[in-house]
Amino acid sequence: MPTPTRFLPRLLPAVLAAAFGADAVAGAPMYHLTVLGVPGGSVVQAADINDVGQIVGRYMDADFNGRAVLWDADGTAHPLGVPGAGDIYAYALNNQGQIVGVFLDYVNPVAGLLWTAAAPDQSIRLSDDPNINISPNDINDAGVVVGGFGVPAQERAFVWTAEGGLVDYGVQDPTVEFQQARWLGVNESGKLVGYWNVHSSTIHATGGQVGTPAVNSLGAMSEEFPSLPTAVNAAGTAVGLGLAVETPNLVPVVFGADGSFTEIPGAVLDQENGCASAINDAGVIVGSAGIGTASGCVPGLKIWVYRDGVAYDLYEVVDDHGPFARFQKAAAINADGVIVGFGRDADEGIAAFMLTPIASDAIFADGFDG
């Protein structure tokens, strides 16, 4: 029977700092904080950043409607176009400035949308079928969109391209009643990562390849134990969460090619659980700690970055806290190591941030790179 493994025993952040990088924690700050705002908006959340520095996210307007936003690299906000009365949310963008998200009018099924940074006020629907929910989660530089679609609690994984439209990739085992599947990430070579589960039951990591309509088990260990890959980089290294060795907690992990996973040392910080939400092509990983009983990469009590073999509490290594009482989610990281996400202020309001590495010669090549 496969057994969850780890790279190192879990170490307290203080021990990690003493062993690997006390100067970085106690000395000069490692990141510069920029608050990402939207004029007239509230509850602002950043969801993704590309290598150009463009950022997408969501906010509420003055009438409490959910809206999607594109920020330029300098922080200028551009609200995305709304196709009708309802709410929209943006989840991901690629280096070409293509953005994916959803539109909800609370009458019809959820519609998957595609915008471009060149024409942010216009969008196209990923399907003309009015009877299915479509929830895109990621898009690569070739414009391949991935996610889940279908009836709620019975979703199936899909891949969409401009040439081929929406293609059904199915579920991991169609003989299992009420099984559902969804892709969460796709890299430039078309490697897919996601999950399957039966509604309200344990999640299991899956993989696939664009062009081959199938959802495959990621491996024996991922089938045996709860696991969820949330992102995959150009090298094919996937990160997410998996069952810890010593406790029945879900913790940040890196997945091997065979579906086995190993805990990222120190990434739960002083919490009991957590999740890795993103990895860049240099192998630098970001995520959340203290996610409670959630089985996905949800906002936590703290956020971290894993670089140079050390997990750092990001709240402790920024040059300024601004309005933030705490950070909740590190959602994405780009090739330059710039991190975006959101947190809470002293009044529990939600605001978005961008964290830019301060040292121009900071080493980003010693994370997990496969």
Buried (B, 14 or more C-beta within 10 A) or exposed (E): EBEBEBEEEBBEBEEBBEEBBEEBBEEEBBBBBBBBBBEEBBBBBBBBBBBBBBBBBBBBBEEEEBBBBBBEEEEEBBBBBBBEEBBBBBBBBBBBBBBBBBBBBEEEBBBBBBBBBEEBEEBEBBBEEEEBBBBBBBBBBBBBBBBBBBEEEBBBBBBBBEEEEBBEBBBBEEEEEEBBBBBBBBBBEBBBBBBBBBEEEBBBBBBBBBEEBBBBBBBEBBBBBBBBBBBBBBBBBBBBBBBBBEEEBBBBBBBBEEBBBBBBBBBBBEBBBBBBBBBBBBBBBBBBBBBEEBBBBBBBBBBBBBBBBBBBBBBBBBBEBEBBEBBBBBBBBBBBBBBBBBBBBEEEBBBBBBBBBBEEEBEBEEBBBE
